[in-house]
Amino acid sequence: MKKNQFWKGMLLGAIAGGAISLFDKDTREIMKDNVQKSAKNVYKIVRHPGETAAKIKSTIEQVSEDFSYIAEKVDEFRELTPQVTEIIKETKDTFTKSDDSEGLEDLLEDKVPND
């Protein structure tokens, strides 16, 4: 029975690539800073889970409110679109009729002899 070694190879390749990238001093410093920030955040979450839960709840509520607002505006836009379309058609018709009548008057003036 053959085993699929793809994921194992991917994991080992990622580890090797990460280790090789750490030969660069700037990369090591950046990684050190990122690990320290992440550790502080994890420590804060573990020490104050209620505060973190409150922030998550607040964020979810804000996203929900934002989504509701966007949905409301989309509904308003859907209701408004036919009205705007009708106004545009009426305006176009008005200008088209105006242009046609002016064109007709010009034709009549050209055809009617001046006395």
DRENTORKOL-3810 file (N, C-alpha, C; in nm, 4 decimals):
REM DRENTORKOL-3810
@n.u->0.0842; n.v->-0.1176; n.w->0.0000; ca.u->0.0000; ca.v->0.0000; ca.w->0.0000; c.u->0.0888; c.v->0.1240; c.w->0.0000
@n.u->0.0636; n.v->0.2140; n.w->-0.0929; ca.u->0.1439; ca.v->0.3356; ca.w->-0.1047; c.u->0.0853; c.v->0.4456; c.w->-0.0178
@n.u->0.1703; n.v->0.5207; n.w->0.0447; ca.u->0.1267; ca.v->0.6336; ca.w->0.1263; c.u->0.1487; c.v->0.7618; c.w->0.0475
@n.u->0.0582; n.v->0.8536; n.w->0.0658; ca.u->0.0726; ca.v->0.9838; ca.w->0.0028; c.u->0.1637; c.v->1.0686; c.w->0.0910
@n.u->0.2777; n.v->1.1037; n.w->0.0403; ca.u->0.3778; ca.v->1.1776; ca.w->0.1162; c.u->0.3705; c.v->1.3284; c.w->0.0908
@n.u->0.2707; n.v->1.3704; n.w->0.0131; ca.u->0.2637; ca.v->1.5112; ca.w->-0.0269; c.u->0.2594; c.v->1.6049; c.w->0.0923
@n.u->0.1634; n.v->1.5857; n.w->0.1842; ca.u->0.1458; ca.v->1.6789; ca.w->0.2962; c.u->0.2647; c.v->1.6747; c.w->0.3911
@n.u->0.3203; n.v->1.5575; n.w->0.4091; ca.u->0.4397; ca.v->1.5459; ca.w->0.4929; c.u->0.5547; c.v->1.6248; c.w->0.4291
@n.u->0.5687; n.v->1.6110; n.w->0.2982; ca.u->0.6725; ca.v->1.6855; ca.w->0.2261; c.u->0.6493; c.v->1.8356; c.w->0.2320
@n.u->0.5221; n.v->1.8766; n.w->0.2218; ca.u->0.4892; ca.v->2.0199; ca.w->0.2303; c.u->0.5282; c.v->2.0754; c.w->0.3665
@n.u->0.4948; n.v->2.0021; n.w->0.4713; ca.u->0.5253; ca.v->2.0469; ca.w->0.6067; c.u->0.6766; c.v->2.0559; c.w->0.6277
@n.u->0.7481; n.v->1.9545; n.w->0.5862; ca.u->0.8937; ca.v->1.9555; ca.w->0.6012; c.u->0.9574; c.v->2.0669; c.w->0.5176
@n.u->0.9025; n.v->2.0898; n.w->0.3992; ca.u->0.9536; ca.v->2.1974; ca.w->0.3137; c.u->0.9300; c.v->2.3343; c.w->0.3753
@n.u->0.8128; n.v->2.3515; n.w->0.4351; ca.u->0.7818; ca.v->2.4791; ca.w->0.4999; c.u->0.8736; c.v->2.5017; c.w->0.6195
@n.u->0.8965; n.v->2.3978; n.w->0.6970; ca.u->0.9868; ca.v->2.4106; ca.w->0.8119; c.u->1.1275; c.v->2.4435; c.w->0.7649
@n.u->1.1737; n.v->2.3729; n.w->0.6632; ca.u->1.3089; ca.v->2.3981; ca.w->0.6114; c.u->1.3189; c.v->2.5396; c.w->0.5547
@n.u->1.2170; n.v->2.5836; n.w->0.4806; ca.u->1.2187; ca.v->2.7192; ca.w->0.4249; c.u->1.2189; c.v->2.8241; c.w->0.5331
@n.u->1.1372; n.v->2.8030; n.w->0.6373; ca.u->1.1349; ca.v->2.8965; ca.w->0.7497; c.u->1.2687; c.v->2.9031; c.w->0.8202
@n.u->1.3309; n.v->2.7862; n.w->0.8407; ca.u->1.4617; ca.v->2.7826; ca.w->0.9076; c.u->1.5677; c.v->2.8537; c.w->0.8244
@n.u->1.5665; n.v->2.8316; n.w->0.6955; ca.u->1.6657; ca.v->2.8962; ca.w->0.6077; c.u->1.6451; c.v->3.0475; c.w->0.6064
@n.u->1.5189; n.v->3.0923; n.w->0.6062; ca.u->1.4932; ca.v->3.2367; ca.w->0.6037; c.u->1.5437; c.v->3.3051; c.w->0.7300
@n.u->1.5565; n.v->3.2297; n.w->0.8392; ca.u->1.6045; ca.v->3.2881; ca.w->0.9647; c.u->1.7551; c.v->3.3153; c.w->0.9643
@n.u->1.8250; n.v->3.2755; n.w->0.8598; ca.u->1.9672; ca.v->3.3104; ca.w->0.8486; c.u->1.9842; c.v->3.4610; c.w->0.8303
@n.u->1.8811; n.v->3.5273; n.w->0.7788; ca.u->1.8851; ca.v->3.6723; ca.w->0.7587; c.u->1.8530; c.v->3.7417; c.w->0.8918
@n.u->1.9405; n.v->3.8350; n.w->0.9324; ca.u->1.9265; ca.v->3.9020; ca.w->1.0625; c.u->1.7967; c.v->3.9821; c.w->1.0713
@n.u->1.7606; n.v->4.0566; n.w->0.9645; ca.u->1.6381; ca.v->4.1373; ca.w->0.9662; c.u->1.5146; c.v->4.0477; c.w->0.9833
@n.u->1.5151; n.v->3.9346; n.w->0.9145; ca.u->1.4031; ca.v->3.8425; ca.w->0.9254; c.u->1.3921; c.v->3.7882; c.w->1.0679
@n.u->1.5055; n.v->3.7561; n.w->1.1277; ca.u->1.5043; ca.v->3.7077; ca.w->1.2673; c.u->1.4464; c.v->3.8125; c.w->1.3608
@n.u->1.4847; n.v->3.9379; n.w->1.3434; ca.u->1.4337; ca.v->4.0459; ca.w->1.4296; c.u->1.2832; c.v->4.0636; c.w->1.4124
@n.u->1.2391; n.v->4.0623; n.w->1.2901; ca.u->1.0955; ca.v->4.0773; ca.w->1.2625; c.u->1.0178; c.v->3.9608; c.w->1.3232
@n.u->1.0678; n.v->3.8404; n.w->1.3053; ca.u->1.0021; ca.v->3.7225; ca.w->1.3614; c.u->0.9998; c.v->3.7282; c.w->1.5140
@n.u->1.1094; n.v->3.7720; n.w->1.5732; ca.u->1.1167; ca.v->3.7844; ca.w->1.7183; c.u->1.0094; c.v->3.8812; c.w->1.7675
@n.u->0.9987; n.v->3.9966; n.w->1.7018; ca.u->0.8978; ca.v->4.0961; ca.w->1.7397; c.u->0.7566; c.v->4.0390; c.w->1.7238
@n.u->0.7316; n.v->3.9698; n.w->1.6131; ca.u->0.5992; ca.v->3.9122; ca.w->1.5888; c.u->0.5646; c.v->3.8055; c.w->1.6921
@n.u->0.6605; n.v->3.7227; n.w->1.7267; ca.u->0.6359; ca.v->3.6182; ca.w->1.8260; c.u->0.6078; c.v->3.6813; c.w->1.9619
@n.u->0.6823; n.v->3.7861; n.w->1.9970; ca.u->0.6594; ca.v->3.8538; ca.w->2.1255; c.u->0.5207; c.v->3.9177; c.w->2.1303
@n.u->0.4807; n.v->3.9844; n.w->2.0215; ca.u->0.3474; ca.v->4.0459; ca.w->2.0171; c.u->0.2389; c.v->3.9397; c.w->2.0271
@n.u->0.2574; n.v->3.8306; n.w->1.9543; ca.u->0.1581; ca.v->3.7227; ca.w->1.9583; c.u->0.1494; c.v->3.6621; c.w->2.0975
@n.u->0.2634; n.v->3.6427; n.w->2.1610; ca.u->0.2651; ca.v->3.5851; ca.w->2.2959; c.u->0.1937; c.v->3.6776; c.w->2.3940
@n.u->0.2171; n.v->3.8085; n.w->2.3828; ca.u->0.1484; ca.v->3.9043; ca.w->2.4708; c.u->-0.0022; c.v->3.8984; c.w->2.4493
@n.u->-0.0446; n.v->3.8901; n.w->2.3235; ca.u->-0.1878; ca.v->3.8830; ca.w->2.2940; c.u->-0.2499; c.v->3.7552; c.w->2.3487
@n.u->-0.1811; n.v->3.6436; n.w->2.3315; ca.u->-0.2316; ca.v->3.5170; ca.w->2.3837; c.u->-0.2397; c.v->3.5235; c.w->2.5361
@n.u->-0.1366; n.v->3.5766; n.w->2.6003; ca.u->-0.1337; ca.v->3.5885; ca.w->2.7458; c.u->-0.2509; c.v->3.6746; c.w->2.7945
@n.u->-0.2744; n.v->3.7853; n.w->2.7238; ca.u->-0.3842; ca.v->3.8752; ca.w->2.7603; c.u->-0.5192; c.v->3.8042; c.w->2.7459
@n.u->-0.5356; n.v->3.7282; n.w->2.6401; ca.u->-0.6605; ca.v->3.6556; ca.w->2.6170; c.u->-0.6822; c.v->3.5513; c.w->2.7262
@n.u->-0.5750; n.v->3.4815; n.w->2.7611; ca.u->-0.5864; ca.v->3.3775; ca.w->2.8638; c.u->-0.6157; c.v->3.4382; c.w->3.0009
@n.u->-0.5515; n.v->3.5492; n.w->3.0302; ca.u->-0.5695; ca.v->3.6133; ca.w->3.1614; c.u->-0.7038; c.v->3.6849; c.w->3.1744
@n.u->-0.7566; n.v->3.7375; n.w->3.0625; ca.u->-0.8806; ca.v->3.8161; ca.w->3.0655; c.u->-0.9784; c.v->3.7662; c.w->2.9577
@n.u->-1.0279; n.v->3.6446; n.w->2.9713; ca.u->-1.1169; ca.v->3.5915; ca.w->2.8662; c.u->-1.2480; c.v->3.6689; c.w->2.8529
@n.u->-1.2976; n.v->3.7238; n.w->2.9642; ca.u->-1.4226; ca.v->3.8000; ca.w->2.9582; c.u->-1.4093; c.v->3.9249; c.w->2.8732
@n.u->-1.2967; n.v->3.9931; n.w->2.8891; ca.u->-1.2716; ca.v->4.1144; ca.w->2.8110; c.u->-1.2627; c.v->4.0808; c.w->2.6627
@n.u->-1.1941; n.v->3.9725; n.w->2.6326; ca.u->-1.1804; ca.v->3.9304; ca.w->2.4934; c.u->-1.3163; c.v->3.8918; c.w->2.4362
@n.u->-1.3947; n.v->3.8195; n.w->2.5136; ca.u->-1.5281; ca.v->3.7804; ca.w->2.4675; c.u->-1.6151; c.v->3.9032; c.w->2.4436
@n.u->-1.6024; n.v->4.0024; n.w->2.5307; ca.u->-1.6798; ca.v->4.1260; ca.w->2.5140; c.u->-1.6391; c.v->4.1987; c.w->2.3857
@n.u->-1.5096; n.v->4.2011; n.w->2.3578; ca.u->-1.4624; ca.v->4.2658; ca.w->2.2339; c.u->-1.5127; c.v->4.1912; c.w->2.1119
@n.u->-1.5087; n.v->4.0593; n.w->2.1185; ca.u->-1.5564; ca.v->3.9792; ca.w->2.0051; c.u->-1.7060; c.v->4.0029; c.w->1.9853
@n.u->-1.7817; n.v->4.0031; n.w->2.0961; ca.u->-1.9264; ca.v->4.0269; ca.w->2.0877; c.u->-1.9552; c.v->4.1647; c.w->2.0293
@n.u->-1.8799; n.v->4.2644; n.w->2.0750; ca.u->-1.8973; ca.v->4.4008; ca.w->2.0249; c.u->-1.8676; c.v->4.4076; c.w->1.8752
@n.u->-1.7620; n.v->4.3410; n.w->1.8338; ca.u->-1.7251; ca.v->4.3411; ca.w->1.6916; c.u->-1.8333; c.v->4.2734; c.w->1.6086
@n.u->-1.8842; n.v->4.1605; n.w->1.6566; ca.u->-1.9897; ca.v->4.0894; ca.w->1.5843; c.u->-2.1154; c.v->4.1761; c.w->1.5747
@n.u->-2.1496; n.v->4.2443; n.w->1.6832; ca.u->-2.2669; ca.v->4.3324; ca.w->1.6807; c.u->-2.2479; c.v->4.4462; c.w->1.5817
@n.u->-2.1280; n.v->4.5032; n.w->1.5789; ca.u->-2.1003; ca.v->4.6134; ca.w->1.4871; c.u->-2.1079; c.v->4.5656; c.w->1.3419
@n.u->-2.0518; n.v->4.4482; n.w->1.3146; ca.u->-2.0584; ca.v->4.3925; ca.w->1.1791; c.u->-2.2034; c.v->4.3651; c.w->1.1412
@n.u->-2.2805; n.v->4.3141; n.w->1.2358; ca.u->-2.4218; ca.v->4.2873; ca.w->1.2105; c.u->-2.4975; c.v->4.4161; c.w->1.1793
@n.u->-2.4704; n.v->4.5211; n.w->1.2567; ca.u->-2.5344; ca.v->4.6509; ca.w->1.2307; c.u->-2.4934; c.v->4.7056; c.w->1.0945
@n.u->-2.3651; n.v->4.6929; n.w->1.0623; ca.u->-2.3172; ca.v->4.7404; ca.w->0.9326; c.u->-2.3837; c.v->4.6635; c.w->0.8195
@n.u->-2.3954; n.v->4.5327; n.w->0.8369; ca.u->-2.4591; ca.v->4.4504; ca.w->0.7346; c.u->-2.6057; c.v->4.4901; c.w->0.7178
@n.u->-2.6750; n.v->4.5124; n.w->0.8281; ca.u->-2.8155; ca.v->4.5540; ca.w->0.8214; c.u->-2.8296; c.v->4.6874; c.w->0.7494
@n.u->-2.7402; n.v->4.7804; n.w->0.7785; ca.u->-2.7430; ca.v->4.9111; ca.w->0.7137; c.u->-2.7222; c.v->4.8959; c.w->0.5630
@n.u->-2.6243; n.v->4.8143; n.w->0.5255; ca.u->-2.5967; ca.v->4.7933; ca.w->0.3826; c.u->-2.7167; c.v->4.7273; c.w->0.3156
@n.u->-2.7764; n.v->4.6280; n.w->0.3803; ca.u->-2.8938; ca.v->4.5611; ca.w->0.3235; c.u->-3.0089; c.v->4.6596; c.w->0.3057
@n.u->-3.0262; n.v->4.7480; n.w->0.4032; ca.u->-3.1309; ca.v->4.8497; ca.w->0.3941; c.u->-3.1070; c.v->4.9425; c.w->0.2752
@n.u->-2.9828; n.v->4.9844; n.w->0.2575; ca.u->-2.9496; ca.v->5.0732; ca.w->0.1457; c.u->-2.9683; c.v->5.0032; c.w->0.0122
@n.u->-2.9359; n.v->4.8742; n.w->0.0060; ca.u->-2.9563; ca.v->4.7978; ca.w->-0.1174; c.u->-3.1054; c.v->4.7920; c.w->-0.1497
@n.u->-3.1879; n.v->4.7682; n.w->-0.0484; ca.u->-3.3330; ca.v->4.7662; ca.w->-0.0703; c.u->-3.3830; c.v->4.9024; c.w->-0.1185
@n.u->-3.3336; n.v->5.0101; n.w->-0.0567; ca.u->-3.3721; ca.v->5.1447; ca.w->-0.1008; c.u->-3.3309; c.v->5.1675; c.w->-0.2459
@n.u->-3.2119; n.v->5.1222; n.w->-0.2807; ca.u->-3.1628; ca.v->5.1381; ca.w->-0.4176; c.u->-3.2506; c.v->5.0610; c.w->-0.5152
@n.u->-3.2909; n.v->4.9398; n.w->-0.4753; ca.u->-3.3790; ca.v->4.8596; ca.w->-0.5620; c.u->-3.5124; c.v->4.9299; c.w->-0.5849
@n.u->-3.5655; n.v->4.9922; n.w->-0.4803; ca.u->-3.6921; ca.v->5.0631; ca.w->-0.4935; c.u->-3.6753; c.v->5.1899; c.w->-0.5773
@n.u->-3.5638; n.v->5.2545; n.w->-0.5643; ca.u->-3.5392; ca.v->5.3809; ca.w->-0.6320; c.u->-3.5052; c.v->5.3622; c.w->-0.7795
@n.u->-3.4413; n.v->5.2523; n.w->-0.8141; ca.u->-3.3939; ca.v->5.2308; ca.w->-0.9507; c.u->-3.5050; c.v->5.2410; c.w->-1.0546
@n.u->-3.6199; n.v->5.1762; n.w->-1.0379; ca.u->-3.7252; ca.v->5.1910; ca.w->-1.1401; c.u->-3.7726; c.v->5.3358; c.w->-1.1544
@n.u->-3.7794; n.v->5.4081; n.w->-1.0438; ca.u->-3.8207; ca.v->5.5484; ca.w->-1.0499; c.u->-3.7200; c.v->5.6304; c.w->-1.1296
@n.u->-3.5928; n.v->5.6090; n.w->-1.1019; ca.u->-3.4880; ca.v->5.6824; ca.w->-1.1730; c.u->-3.4888; c.v->5.6446; c.w->-1.3207
@n.u->-3.5065; n.v->5.5162; n.w->-1.3481; ca.u->-3.5115; ca.v->5.4704; ca.w->-1.4871; c.u->-3.6265; c.v->5.5379; c.w->-1.5611
@n.u->-3.7418; n.v->5.5479; n.w->-1.4974; ca.u->-3.8578; ca.v->5.6122; ca.w->-1.5597; c.u->-3.8306; c.v->5.7604; c.w->-1.5855
@n.u->-3.7707; n.v->5.8282; n.w->-1.4899; ca.u->-3.7375; ca.v->5.9712; ca.w->-1.5071; c.u->-3.6408; c.v->5.9897; c.w->-1.6233
@n.u->-3.5422; n.v->5.9022; n.w->-1.6323; ca.u->-3.4442; ca.v->5.9115; ca.w->-1.7416; c.u->-3.5128; c.v->5.8888; c.w->-1.8755
@n.u->-3.6010; n.v->5.7891; n.w->-1.8822; ca.u->-3.6729; ca.v->5.7638; ca.w->-2.0073; c.u->-3.7586; c.v->5.8828; c.w->-2.0468
@n.u->-3.8296; n.v->5.9400; n.w->-1.9495; ca.u->-3.9140; ca.v->6.0560; ca.w->-1.9778; c.u->-3.8292; c.v->6.1740; c.w->-2.0253
@n.u->-3.7159; n.v->6.1959; n.w->-1.9619; ca.u->-3.6272; ca.v->6.3048; ca.w->-2.0018; c.u->-3.5753; c.v->6.2819; c.w->-2.1431
@n.u->-3.5370; n.v->6.1592; n.w->-2.1710; ca.u->-3.4881; ca.v->6.1258; ca.w->-2.3047; c.u->-3.5977; c.v->6.1485; c.w->-2.4080
@n.u->-3.7185; n.v->6.1010; n.w->-2.3764; ca.u->-3.8300; ca.v->6.1188; ca.w->-2.4690; c.u->-3.8585; c.v->6.2659; c.w->-2.4932
@n.u->-3.8523; n.v->6.3460; n.w->-2.3860; ca.u->-3.8778; ca.v->6.4888; ca.w->-2.3981; c.u->-3.7753; c.v->6.5530; c.w->-2.4905
@n.u->-3.6480; n.v->6.5221; n.w->-2.4693; ca.u->-3.5439; ca.v->6.5809; ca.w->-2.5536; c.u->-3.5501; c.v->6.5270; c.w->-2.6951
@n.u->-3.5834; n.v->6.4009; n.w->-2.7108; ca.u->-3.5936; ca.v->6.3423; ca.w->-2.8446; c.u->-3.7081; c.v->6.4074; c.w->-2.9201
@n.u->-3.8217; n.v->6.4248; n.w->-2.8551; ca.u->-3.9358; ca.v->6.4916; ca.w->-2.9196; c.u->-3.8997; c.v->6.6352; c.w->-2.9528
@n.u->-3.8305; n.v->6.7013; n.w->-2.8634; ca.u->-3.7906; ca.v->6.8400; ca.w->-2.8864; c.u->-3.6965; c.v->6.8473; c.w->-3.0059
@n.u->-3.6017; n.v->6.7565; n.w->-3.0134; ca.u->-3.5063; ca.v->6.7547; ca.w->-3.1255; c.u->-3.5788; c.v->6.7234; c.w->-3.2561
@n.u->-3.6761; n.v->6.6295; n.w->-3.2525; ca.u->-3.7505; ca.v->6.5932; ca.w->-3.3730; c.u->-3.8332; c.v->6.7098; c.w->-3.4224
@n.u->-3.8972; n.v->6.7819; n.w->-3.3305; ca.u->-3.9824; ca.v->6.8924; ca.w->-3.3732; c.u->-3.8983; c.v->7.0055; c.w->-3.4305
@n.u->-3.7801; n.v->7.0281; n.w->-3.3723; ca.u->-3.6918; ca.v->7.1306; ca.w->-3.4274; c.u->-3.6445; c.v->7.0896; c.w->-3.5658
@n.u->-3.6157; n.v->6.9604; n.w->-3.5809; ca.u->-3.5726; ca.v->6.9107; ca.w->-3.7112; c.u->-3.6825; c.v->6.9237; c.w->-3.8134
@n.u->-3.8061; n.v->6.8992; n.w->-3.7741; ca.u->-3.9211; ca.v->6.9112; ca.w->-3.8624; c.u->-3.9403; c.v->7.0570; c.w->-3.9013
@n.u->-3.9280; n.v->7.1492; n.w->-3.8064; ca.u->-3.9410; ca.v->7.2916; ca.w->-3.8369; c.u->-3.8337; c.v->7.3361; c.w->-3.9356
@n.u->-3.7130; n.v->7.2869; n.w->-3.9184; ca.u->-3.6051; ca.v->7.3216; ca.w->-4.0114; c.u->-3.6351; c.v->7.2703; c.w->-4.1515
@n.u->-3.6879; n.v->7.1481; n.w->-4.1593; ca.u->-3.7223; ca.v->7.0912; ca.w->-4.2895; c.u->-3.8331; c.v->7.1732; c.w->-4.3558
@n.u->-3.9339; n.v->7.2109; n.w->-4.2780; ca.u->-4.0439; ca.v->7.2883; ca.w->-4.3331; c.u->-3.9963; c.v->7.4245; c.w->-4.3822
@n.u->-3.9063; n.v->7.4863; n.w->-4.3092; ca.u->-3.8550; ca.v->7.6163; ca.w->-4.3508; c.u->-3.7778; c.v->7.6051; c.w->-4.4814
@n.u->-3.7055; n.v->7.4960; n.w->-4.4972; ca.u->-3.6280; ca.v->7.4750; ca.w->-4.6207; c.u->-3.7195; c.v->7.4493; c.w->-4.7395
@n.u->-3.8345; n.v->7.3809; n.w->-4.7190; ca.u->-3.9240; ca.v->7.3415; ca.w->-4.8262; c.u->-4.0239; c.v->7.4500; c.w->-4.8630
@n.u->-4.0628; n.v->7.5337; n.w->-4.7654; ca.u->-4.1627; ca.v->7.6367; ca.w->-4.7886; c.u->-4.0923; c.v->7.7575; c.w->-4.8483
@n.u->-4.1384; n.v->7.8009; n.w->-4.9669; ca.u->-4.0725; ca.v->7.9171; ca.w->-5.0277; c.u->-4.1020; c.v->8.0436; c.w->-4.9490
@n.u->-4.0010; n.v->8.1253; n.w->-4.9376; ca.u->-4.0163; ca.v->8.2541; ca.w->-4.8686; c.u->-4.0759; c.v->8.3541; c.w->-4.9643
@n.u->-4.1763; n.v->8.4289; n.w->-4.9225; ca.u->-4.2420; ca.v->8.5283; ca.w->-5.0086; c.u->-4.1710; c.v->8.6576; c.w->-5.0070
END
